[in-house]
Amino acid sequence: MGSTMPLDPQTQFDQHLLEMIEQSPTGIPPATPAHQEVLARLMSAHQVYHSADHHDGYVTVHALAQLPSSEVK
């Protein structure tokens, strides 16, 4: 028996979209209704923000935290 509880499907899909955004060179997620719903939820939770570098792109808080402080504007 493991001591960790499995993630619920919503949390798994949120994590999946965060990974997709981080791995994409433009940060543009799929335009499906399901992805857009998750994107809205992640933006509301301040986990993703609009990208200043790519129109229709997003950047995750994790990716921003990895930048040197001189690059964060």
PyMOL Python script that loads the backbone (N, CA, C, O; Angstrom):
from pymol import cmd

cmd.read_pdbstr("""\
ATOM      1  N   MET A   1       0.835  -1.192   0.000  1.00  0.00           N
ATOM      2  CA  MET A   1       0.000   0.000   0.000  1.00  0.00           C
ATOM      3  C   MET A   1       0.876   1.250   0.000  1.00  0.00           C
ATOM      4  O   MET A   1       1.796   1.382   0.807  1.00  0.00           O
ATOM      5  N   GLY A   2       0.577   2.146  -0.903  1.00  0.00           N
ATOM      6  CA  GLY A   2       1.307   3.402  -0.942  1.00  0.00           C
ATOM      7  C   GLY A   2       0.656   4.435  -0.046  1.00  0.00           C
ATOM      8  O   GLY A   2      -0.544   4.374   0.220  1.00  0.00           O
ATOM      9  N   SER A   3       1.440   5.365   0.409  1.00  0.00           N
ATOM     10  CA  SER A   3       0.899   6.394   1.300  1.00  0.00           C
ATOM     11  C   SER A   3       0.411   7.623   0.533  1.00  0.00           C
ATOM     12  O   SER A   3      -0.204   8.517   1.115  1.00  0.00           O
ATOM     13  N   THR A   4       0.686   7.667  -0.777  1.00  0.00           N
ATOM     14  CA  THR A   4       0.229   8.815  -1.562  1.00  0.00           C
ATOM     15  C   THR A   4      -1.107   8.498  -2.199  1.00  0.00           C
ATOM     16  O   THR A   4      -1.366   7.372  -2.623  1.00  0.00           O
ATOM     17  N   MET A   5      -1.942   9.510  -2.256  1.00  0.00           N
ATOM     18  CA  MET A   5      -3.246   9.344  -2.880  1.00  0.00           C
ATOM     19  C   MET A   5      -3.108   9.692  -4.366  1.00  0.00           C
ATOM     20  O   MET A   5      -2.370  10.614  -4.715  1.00  0.00           O
ATOM     21  N   PRO A   6      -3.804   8.973  -5.235  1.00  0.00           N
ATOM     22  CA  PRO A   6      -3.727   9.303  -6.652  1.00  0.00           C
ATOM     23  C   PRO A   6      -4.363  10.670  -6.905  1.00  0.00           C
ATOM     24  O   PRO A   6      -5.297  11.077  -6.214  1.00  0.00           O
ATOM     25  N   LEU A   7      -3.834  11.366  -7.910  1.00  0.00           N
ATOM     26  CA  LEU A   7      -4.389  12.661  -8.274  1.00  0.00           C
ATOM     27  C   LEU A   7      -5.746  12.472  -8.927  1.00  0.00           C
ATOM     28  O   LEU A   7      -5.970  11.496  -9.643  1.00  0.00           O
ATOM     29  N   ASP A   8      -6.647  13.406  -8.677  1.00  0.00           N
ATOM     30  CA  ASP A   8      -7.940  13.325  -9.343  1.00  0.00           C
ATOM     31  C   ASP A   8      -7.752  13.712 -10.813  1.00  0.00           C
ATOM     32  O   ASP A   8      -6.773  14.380 -11.149  1.00  0.00           O
ATOM     33  N   PRO A   9      -8.662  13.308 -11.685  1.00  0.00           N
ATOM     34  CA  PRO A   9      -8.522  13.582 -13.121  1.00  0.00           C
ATOM     35  C   PRO A   9      -8.370  15.071 -13.445  1.00  0.00           C
ATOM     36  O   PRO A   9      -7.624  15.426 -14.358  1.00  0.00           O
ATOM     37  N   GLN A  10      -9.052  15.928 -12.725  1.00  0.00           N
ATOM     38  CA  GLN A  10      -8.954  17.361 -12.974  1.00  0.00           C
ATOM     39  C   GLN A  10      -7.534  17.853 -12.695  1.00  0.00           C
ATOM     40  O   GLN A  10      -6.977  18.618 -13.483  1.00  0.00           O
ATOM     41  N   THR A  11      -6.956  17.425 -11.596  1.00  0.00           N
ATOM     42  CA  THR A  11      -5.594  17.809 -11.249  1.00  0.00           C
ATOM     43  C   THR A  11      -4.604  17.268 -12.274  1.00  0.00           C
ATOM     44  O   THR A  11      -3.653  17.956 -12.645  1.00  0.00           O
ATOM     45  N   GLN A  12      -4.821  16.049 -12.729  1.00  0.00           N
ATOM     46  CA  GLN A  12      -3.947  15.456 -13.738  1.00  0.00           C
ATOM     47  C   GLN A  12      -4.004  16.250 -15.034  1.00  0.00           C
ATOM     48  O   GLN A  12      -2.969  16.489 -15.655  1.00  0.00           O
ATOM     49  N   PHE A  13      -5.194  16.663 -15.451  1.00  0.00           N
ATOM     50  CA  PHE A  13      -5.345  17.428 -16.689  1.00  0.00           C
ATOM     51  C   PHE A  13      -4.728  18.816 -16.536  1.00  0.00           C
ATOM     52  O   PHE A  13      -4.122  19.329 -17.477  1.00  0.00           O
ATOM     53  N   ASP A  14      -4.875  19.426 -15.366  1.00  0.00           N
ATOM     54  CA  ASP A  14      -4.232  20.716 -15.096  1.00  0.00           C
ATOM     55  C   ASP A  14      -2.721  20.581 -15.255  1.00  0.00           C
ATOM     56  O   ASP A  14      -2.084  21.402 -15.914  1.00  0.00           O
ATOM     57  N   GLN A  15      -2.156  19.548 -14.651  1.00  0.00           N
ATOM     58  CA  GLN A  15      -0.714  19.317 -14.725  1.00  0.00           C
ATOM     59  C   GLN A  15      -0.284  19.065 -16.166  1.00  0.00           C
ATOM     60  O   GLN A  15       0.760  19.546 -16.605  1.00  0.00           O
ATOM     61  N   HIS A  16      -1.086  18.319 -16.885  1.00  0.00           N
ATOM     62  CA  HIS A  16      -0.801  18.029 -18.296  1.00  0.00           C
ATOM     63  C   HIS A  16      -0.722  19.334 -19.104  1.00  0.00           C
ATOM     64  O   HIS A  16       0.190  19.507 -19.913  1.00  0.00           O
ATOM     65  N   LEU A  17      -1.665  20.237 -18.889  1.00  0.00           N
ATOM     66  CA  LEU A  17      -1.656  21.495 -19.633  1.00  0.00           C
ATOM     67  C   LEU A  17      -0.472  22.365 -19.222  1.00  0.00           C
ATOM     68  O   LEU A  17       0.139  23.007 -20.076  1.00  0.00           O
ATOM     69  N   LEU A  18      -0.139  22.400 -17.947  1.00  0.00           N
ATOM     70  CA  LEU A  18       1.039  23.150 -17.507  1.00  0.00           C
ATOM     71  C   LEU A  18       2.294  22.630 -18.212  1.00  0.00           C
ATOM     72  O   LEU A  18       3.127  23.419 -18.658  1.00  0.00           O
ATOM     73  N   GLU A  19       2.426  21.327 -18.310  1.00  0.00           N
ATOM     74  CA  GLU A  19       3.575  20.731 -18.986  1.00  0.00           C
ATOM     75  C   GLU A  19       3.566  21.053 -20.474  1.00  0.00           C
ATOM     76  O   GLU A  19       4.616  21.331 -21.054  1.00  0.00           O
ATOM     77  N   MET A  20       2.393  21.019 -21.098  1.00  0.00           N
ATOM     78  CA  MET A  20       2.296  21.354 -22.522  1.00  0.00           C
ATOM     79  C   MET A  20       2.756  22.789 -22.774  1.00  0.00           C
ATOM     80  O   MET A  20       3.491  23.052 -23.727  1.00  0.00           O
ATOM     81  N   ILE A  21       2.328  23.703 -21.929  1.00  0.00           N
ATOM     82  CA  ILE A  21       2.706  25.111 -22.083  1.00  0.00           C
ATOM     83  C   ILE A  21       4.209  25.277 -21.899  1.00  0.00           C
ATOM     84  O   ILE A  21       4.853  25.988 -22.670  1.00  0.00           O
ATOM     85  N   GLU A  22       4.769  24.629 -20.889  1.00  0.00           N
ATOM     86  CA  GLU A  22       6.206  24.750 -20.627  1.00  0.00           C
ATOM     87  C   GLU A  22       7.046  24.152 -21.745  1.00  0.00           C
ATOM     88  O   GLU A  22       8.126  24.664 -22.040  1.00  0.00           O
ATOM     89  N   GLN A  23       6.580  23.095 -22.366  1.00  0.00           N
ATOM     90  CA  GLN A  23       7.353  22.426 -23.411  1.00  0.00           C
ATOM     91  C   GLN A  23       7.177  23.068 -24.781  1.00  0.00           C
ATOM     92  O   GLN A  23       7.976  22.825 -25.685  1.00  0.00           O
ATOM     93  N   SER A  24       6.155  23.873 -24.939  1.00  0.00           N
ATOM     94  CA  SER A  24       5.894  24.522 -26.221  1.00  0.00           C
ATOM     95  C   SER A  24       6.793  25.745 -26.385  1.00  0.00           C
ATOM     96  O   SER A  24       6.948  26.520 -25.442  1.00  0.00           O
ATOM     97  N   PRO A  25       7.386  25.931 -27.561  1.00  0.00           N
ATOM     98  CA  PRO A  25       8.213  27.130 -27.767  1.00  0.00           C
ATOM     99  C   PRO A  25       7.397  28.426 -27.746  1.00  0.00           C
ATOM    100  O   PRO A  25       7.943  29.499 -27.488  1.00  0.00           O
ATOM    101  N   THR A  26       6.095  28.326 -28.016  1.00  0.00           N
ATOM    102  CA  THR A  26       5.248  29.521 -28.025  1.00  0.00           C
ATOM    103  C   THR A  26       4.314  29.607 -26.833  1.00  0.00           C
ATOM    104  O   THR A  26       3.769  30.675 -26.553  1.00  0.00           O
ATOM    105  N   GLY A  27       4.116  28.493 -26.118  1.00  0.00           N
ATOM    106  CA  GLY A  27       3.212  28.482 -24.976  1.00  0.00           C
ATOM    107  C   GLY A  27       1.745  28.542 -25.359  1.00  0.00           C
ATOM    108  O   GLY A  27       0.899  28.892 -24.536  1.00  0.00           O
ATOM    109  N   ILE A  28       1.441  28.203 -26.605  1.00  0.00           N
ATOM    110  CA  ILE A  28       0.046  28.255 -27.061  1.00  0.00           C
ATOM    111  C   ILE A  28      -0.603  26.892 -26.826  1.00  0.00           C
ATOM    112  O   ILE A  28      -0.186  25.894 -27.413  1.00  0.00           O
ATOM    113  N   PRO A  29      -1.626  26.850 -25.967  1.00  0.00           N
ATOM    114  CA  PRO A  29      -2.300  25.574 -25.688  1.00  0.00           C
ATOM    115  C   PRO A  29      -3.316  25.248 -26.785  1.00  0.00           C
ATOM    116  O   PRO A  29      -3.690  26.130 -27.558  1.00  0.00           O
ATOM    117  N   PRO A  30      -3.764  23.999 -26.863  1.00  0.00           N
ATOM    118  CA  PRO A  30      -4.822  23.648 -27.814  1.00  0.00           C
ATOM    119  C   PRO A  30      -6.075  24.489 -27.558  1.00  0.00           C
ATOM    120  O   PRO A  30      -6.336  24.895 -26.425  1.00  0.00           O
ATOM    121  N   ALA A  31      -6.830  24.740 -28.592  1.00  0.00           N
ATOM    122  CA  ALA A  31      -8.015  25.597 -28.480  1.00  0.00           C
ATOM    123  C   ALA A  31      -9.294  24.812 -28.207  1.00  0.00           C
ATOM    124  O   ALA A  31     -10.389  25.313 -28.461  1.00  0.00           O
ATOM    125  N   THR A  32      -9.172  23.597 -27.695  1.00  0.00           N
ATOM    126  CA  THR A  32     -10.364  22.809 -27.396  1.00  0.00           C
ATOM    127  C   THR A  32     -11.079  23.401 -26.178  1.00  0.00           C
ATOM    128  O   THR A  32     -10.443  24.039 -25.339  1.00  0.00           O
ATOM    129  N   PRO A  33     -12.373  23.198 -26.076  1.00  0.00           N
ATOM    130  CA  PRO A  33     -13.098  23.712 -24.907  1.00  0.00           C
ATOM    131  C   PRO A  33     -12.526  23.191 -23.589  1.00  0.00           C
ATOM    132  O   PRO A  33     -12.455  23.939 -22.614  1.00  0.00           O
ATOM    133  N   ALA A  34     -12.123  21.934 -23.543  1.00  0.00           N
ATOM    134  CA  ALA A  34     -11.580  21.367 -22.296  1.00  0.00           C
ATOM    135  C   ALA A  34     -10.281  22.074 -21.917  1.00  0.00           C
ATOM    136  O   ALA A  34     -10.084  22.417 -20.751  1.00  0.00           O
ATOM    137  N   HIS A  35      -9.397  22.295 -22.883  1.00  0.00           N
ATOM    138  CA  HIS A  35      -8.128  22.968 -22.597  1.00  0.00           C
ATOM    139  C   HIS A  35      -8.371  24.424 -22.190  1.00  0.00           C
ATOM    140  O   HIS A  35      -7.695  24.938 -21.299  1.00  0.00           O
ATOM    141  N   GLN A  36      -9.325  25.087 -22.833  1.00  0.00           N
ATOM    142  CA  GLN A  36      -9.605  26.473 -22.501  1.00  0.00           C
ATOM    143  C   GLN A  36     -10.208  26.603 -21.103  1.00  0.00           C
ATOM    144  O   GLN A  36      -9.952  27.585 -20.406  1.00  0.00           O
ATOM    145  N   GLU A  37     -11.003  25.621 -20.694  1.00  0.00           N
ATOM    146  CA  GLU A  37     -11.571  25.613 -19.337  1.00  0.00           C
ATOM    147  C   GLU A  37     -10.456  25.464 -18.296  1.00  0.00           C
ATOM    148  O   GLU A  37     -10.444  26.162 -17.281  1.00  0.00           O
ATOM    149  N   VAL A  38      -9.531  24.553 -18.560  1.00  0.00           N
ATOM    150  CA  VAL A  38      -8.405  24.356 -17.646  1.00  0.00           C
ATOM    151  C   VAL A  38      -7.543  25.609 -17.623  1.00  0.00           C
ATOM    152  O   VAL A  38      -7.095  26.033 -16.558  1.00  0.00           O
ATOM    153  N   LEU A  39      -7.308  26.205 -18.783  1.00  0.00           N
ATOM    154  CA  LEU A  39      -6.504  27.420 -18.863  1.00  0.00           C
ATOM    155  C   LEU A  39      -7.120  28.534 -18.023  1.00  0.00           C
ATOM    156  O   LEU A  39      -6.409  29.238 -17.306  1.00  0.00           O
ATOM    157  N   ALA A  40      -8.414  28.694 -18.107  1.00  0.00           N
ATOM    158  CA  ALA A  40      -9.098  29.717 -17.307  1.00  0.00           C
ATOM    159  C   ALA A  40      -8.928  29.435 -15.810  1.00  0.00           C
ATOM    160  O   ALA A  40      -8.712  30.351 -15.017  1.00  0.00           O
ATOM    161  N   ARG A  41      -9.027  28.167 -15.442  1.00  0.00           N
ATOM    162  CA  ARG A  41      -8.860  27.787 -14.033  1.00  0.00           C
ATOM    163  C   ARG A  41      -7.423  28.060 -13.567  1.00  0.00           C
ATOM    164  O   ARG A  41      -7.215  28.558 -12.461  1.00  0.00           O
ATOM    165  N   LEU A  42      -6.446  27.738 -14.400  1.00  0.00           N
ATOM    166  CA  LEU A  42      -5.048  27.971 -14.042  1.00  0.00           C
ATOM    167  C   LEU A  42      -4.719  29.457 -13.969  1.00  0.00           C
ATOM    168  O   LEU A  42      -3.932  29.879 -13.122  1.00  0.00           O
ATOM    169  N   MET A  43      -5.316  30.249 -14.850  1.00  0.00           N
ATOM    170  CA  MET A  43      -5.099  31.698 -14.796  1.00  0.00           C
ATOM    171  C   MET A  43      -5.720  32.269 -13.523  1.00  0.00           C
ATOM    172  O   MET A  43      -5.127  33.127 -12.871  1.00  0.00           O
ATOM    173  N   SER A  44      -6.888  31.802 -13.180  1.00  0.00           N
ATOM    174  CA  SER A  44      -7.563  32.251 -11.966  1.00  0.00           C
ATOM    175  C   SER A  44      -6.743  31.919 -10.721  1.00  0.00           C
ATOM    176  O   SER A  44      -6.746  32.665  -9.741  1.00  0.00           O
ATOM    177  N   ALA A  45      -6.043  30.790 -10.776  1.00  0.00           N
ATOM    178  CA  ALA A  45      -5.210  30.356  -9.648  1.00  0.00           C
ATOM    179  C   ALA A  45      -3.797  30.945  -9.724  1.00  0.00           C
ATOM    180  O   ALA A  45      -2.939  30.608  -8.908  1.00  0.00           O
ATOM    181  N   HIS A  46      -3.559  31.819 -10.697  1.00  0.00           N
ATOM    182  CA  HIS A  46      -2.247  32.466 -10.887  1.00  0.00           C
ATOM    183  C   HIS A  46      -1.131  31.460 -11.125  1.00  0.00           C
ATOM    184  O   HIS A  46      -0.013  31.631 -10.638  1.00  0.00           O
ATOM    185  N   GLN A  47      -1.443  30.409 -11.878  1.00  0.00           N
ATOM    186  CA  GLN A  47      -0.443  29.405 -12.247  1.00  0.00           C
ATOM    187  C   GLN A  47       0.100  29.643 -13.650  1.00  0.00           C
ATOM    188  O   GLN A  47       1.181  29.160 -13.985  1.00  0.00           O
ATOM    189  N   VAL A  48      -0.646  30.387 -14.480  1.00  0.00           N
ATOM    190  CA  VAL A  48      -0.192  30.765 -15.820  1.00  0.00           C
ATOM    191  C   VAL A  48      -0.573  32.214 -16.081  1.00  0.00           C
ATOM    192  O   VAL A  48      -1.540  32.736 -15.527  1.00  0.00           O
ATOM    193  N   TYR A  49       0.211  32.842 -16.937  1.00  0.00           N
ATOM    194  CA  TYR A  49      -0.026  34.231 -17.328  1.00  0.00           C
ATOM    195  C   TYR A  49       0.136  34.357 -18.836  1.00  0.00           C
ATOM    196  O   TYR A  49       0.778  33.519 -19.469  1.00  0.00           O
ATOM    197  N   HIS A  50      -0.445  35.402 -19.409  1.00  0.00           N
ATOM    198  CA  HIS A  50      -0.245  35.677 -20.831  1.00  0.00           C
ATOM    199  C   HIS A  50       1.231  35.921 -21.085  1.00  0.00           C
ATOM    200  O   HIS A  50       1.912  36.561 -20.284  1.00  0.00           O
ATOM    201  N   SER A  51       1.714  35.413 -22.192  1.00  0.00           N
ATOM    202  CA  SER A  51       3.117  35.589 -22.551  1.00  0.00           C
ATOM    203  C   SER A  51       3.309  36.944 -23.219  1.00  0.00           C
ATOM    204  O   SER A  51       2.512  37.336 -24.071  1.00  0.00           O
ATOM    205  N   ALA A  52       4.345  37.649 -22.841  1.00  0.00           N
ATOM    206  CA  ALA A  52       4.682  38.920 -23.482  1.00  0.00           C
ATOM    207  C   ALA A  52       5.419  38.677 -24.794  1.00  0.00           C
ATOM    208  O   ALA A  52       5.545  39.584 -25.617  1.00  0.00           O
ATOM    209  N   ASP A  53       5.902  37.463 -24.987  1.00  0.00           N
ATOM    210  CA  ASP A  53       6.700  37.154 -26.172  1.00  0.00           C
ATOM    211  C   ASP A  53       5.916  36.548 -27.325  1.00  0.00           C
ATOM    212  O   ASP A  53       6.342  36.645 -28.476  1.00  0.00           O
ATOM    213  N   HIS A  54       4.779  35.926 -27.037  1.00  0.00           N
ATOM    214  CA  HIS A  54       4.036  35.224 -28.081  1.00  0.00           C
ATOM    215  C   HIS A  54       2.544  35.535 -27.983  1.00  0.00           C
ATOM    216  O   HIS A  54       1.916  35.283 -26.954  1.00  0.00           O
ATOM    217  N   HIS A  55       1.985  36.080 -29.055  1.00  0.00           N
ATOM    218  CA  HIS A  55       0.550  36.354 -29.118  1.00  0.00           C
ATOM    219  C   HIS A  55      -0.196  35.027 -28.930  1.00  0.00           C
ATOM    220  O   HIS A  55       0.145  34.027 -29.562  1.00  0.00           O
ATOM    221  N   ASP A  56      -1.179  35.020 -28.091  1.00  0.00           N
ATOM    222  CA  ASP A  56      -1.978  33.835 -27.757  1.00  0.00           C
ATOM    223  C   ASP A  56      -1.192  32.792 -26.962  1.00  0.00           C
ATOM    224  O   ASP A  56      -1.674  31.679 -26.754  1.00  0.00           O
ATOM    225  N   GLY A  57       0.008  33.144 -26.520  1.00  0.00           N
ATOM    226  CA  GLY A  57       0.809  32.211 -25.739  1.00  0.00           C
ATOM    227  C   GLY A  57       0.703  32.496 -24.250  1.00  0.00           C
ATOM    228  O   GLY A  57       0.244  33.558 -23.831  1.00  0.00           O
ATOM    229  N   TYR A  58       1.135  31.529 -23.470  1.00  0.00           N
ATOM    230  CA  TYR A  58       1.097  31.634 -22.021  1.00  0.00           C
ATOM    231  C   TYR A  58       2.429  31.183 -21.457  1.00  0.00           C
ATOM    232  O   TYR A  58       3.204  30.503 -22.129  1.00  0.00           O
ATOM    233  N   VAL A  59       2.684  31.564 -20.235  1.00  0.00           N
ATOM    234  CA  VAL A  59       3.887  31.148 -19.520  1.00  0.00           C
ATOM    235  C   VAL A  59       3.461  30.714 -18.126  1.00  0.00           C
ATOM    236  O   VAL A  59       2.568  31.309 -17.522  1.00  0.00           O
ATOM    237  N   THR A  60       4.113  29.667 -17.623  1.00  0.00           N
ATOM    238  CA  THR A  60       3.759  29.167 -16.297  1.00  0.00           C
ATOM    239  C   THR A  60       4.557  29.890 -15.221  1.00  0.00           C
ATOM    240  O   THR A  60       5.619  30.452 -15.491  1.00  0.00           O
ATOM    241  N   VAL A  61       4.044  29.870 -14.021  1.00  0.00           N
ATOM    242  CA  VAL A  61       4.751  30.451 -12.879  1.00  0.00           C
ATOM    243  C   VAL A  61       6.079  29.726 -12.694  1.00  0.00           C
ATOM    244  O   VAL A  61       7.095  30.349 -12.386  1.00  0.00           O
ATOM    245  N   HIS A  62       6.068  28.431 -12.879  1.00  0.00           N
ATOM    246  CA  HIS A  62       7.298  27.648 -12.742  1.00  0.00           C
ATOM    247  C   HIS A  62       8.363  28.134 -13.727  1.00  0.00           C
ATOM    248  O   HIS A  62       9.520  28.306 -13.345  1.00  0.00           O
ATOM    249  N   ALA A  63       7.990  28.355 -14.984  1.00  0.00           N
ATOM    250  CA  ALA A  63       8.946  28.835 -15.985  1.00  0.00           C
ATOM    251  C   ALA A  63       9.447  30.230 -15.630  1.00  0.00           C
ATOM    252  O   ALA A  63      10.631  30.520 -15.798  1.00  0.00           O
ATOM    253  N   LEU A  64       8.569  31.089 -15.144  1.00  0.00           N
ATOM    254  CA  LEU A  64       8.987  32.437 -14.749  1.00  0.00           C
ATOM    255  C   LEU A  64       9.968  32.383 -13.579  1.00  0.00           C
ATOM    256  O   LEU A  64      10.914  33.168 -13.520  1.00  0.00           O
ATOM    257  N   ALA A  65       9.742  31.470 -12.663  1.00  0.00           N
ATOM    258  CA  ALA A  65      10.612  31.351 -11.487  1.00  0.00           C
ATOM    259  C   ALA A  65      12.013  30.882 -11.869  1.00  0.00           C
ATOM    260  O   ALA A  65      12.967  31.107 -11.124  1.00  0.00           O
ATOM    261  N   GLN A  66      12.143  30.230 -13.025  1.00  0.00           N
ATOM    262  CA  GLN A  66      13.441  29.730 -13.470  1.00  0.00           C
ATOM    263  C   GLN A  66      14.288  30.814 -14.142  1.00  0.00           C
ATOM    264  O   GLN A  66      15.493  30.634 -14.320  1.00  0.00           O
ATOM    265  N   LEU A  67      13.664  31.942 -14.519  1.00  0.00           N
ATOM    266  CA  LEU A  67      14.400  33.022 -15.183  1.00  0.00           C
ATOM    267  C   LEU A  67      15.262  33.787 -14.193  1.00  0.00           C
ATOM    268  O   LEU A  67      14.887  33.956 -13.033  1.00  0.00           O
ATOM    269  N   PRO A  68      16.423  34.252 -14.654  1.00  0.00           N
ATOM    270  CA  PRO A  68      17.199  35.152 -13.796  1.00  0.00           C
ATOM    271  C   PRO A  68      16.375  36.414 -13.506  1.00  0.00           C
ATOM    272  O   PRO A  68      15.604  36.852 -14.360  1.00  0.00           O
ATOM    273  N   SER A  69      16.524  36.981 -12.351  1.00  0.00           N
ATOM    274  CA  SER A  69      15.690  38.125 -11.971  1.00  0.00           C
ATOM    275  C   SER A  69      15.850  39.306 -12.925  1.00  0.00           C
ATOM    276  O   SER A  69      14.945  40.135 -13.020  1.00  0.00           O
ATOM    277  N   SER A  70      16.964  39.405 -13.624  1.00  0.00           N
ATOM    278  CA  SER A  70      17.160  40.506 -14.570  1.00  0.00           C
ATOM    279  C   SER A  70      16.290  40.359 -15.813  1.00  0.00           C
ATOM    280  O   SER A  70      16.064  41.339 -16.523  1.00  0.00           O
ATOM    281  N   GLU A  71      15.789  39.130 -16.093  1.00  0.00           N
ATOM    282  CA  GLU A  71      14.951  38.910 -17.267  1.00  0.00           C
ATOM    283  C   GLU A  71      13.470  39.067 -16.961  1.00  0.00           C
ATOM    284  O   GLU A  71      12.679  39.212 -17.892  1.00  0.00           O
ATOM    285  N   VAL A  72      13.069  39.046 -15.727  1.00  0.00           N
ATOM    286  CA  VAL A  72      11.661  39.167 -15.354  1.00  0.00           C
ATOM    287  C   VAL A  72      11.276  40.635 -15.422  1.00  0.00           C
ATOM    288  O   VAL A  72      11.864  41.493 -14.763  1.00  0.00           O
ATOM    289  N   LYS A  73      10.267  40.890 -16.245  1.00  0.00           N
ATOM    290  CA  LYS A  73       9.848  42.288 -16.440  1.00  0.00           C
ATOM    291  C   LYS A  73       8.424  42.483 -15.946  1.00  0.00           C
ATOM    292  O   LYS A  73       7.890  43.590 -16.023  1.00  0.00           O
TER     293      LYS A  73
END
""", "prot")
cmd.dss("prot")
cmd.show_as("cartoon", "prot")
cmd.util.cbc("prot")
cmd.orient("prot")
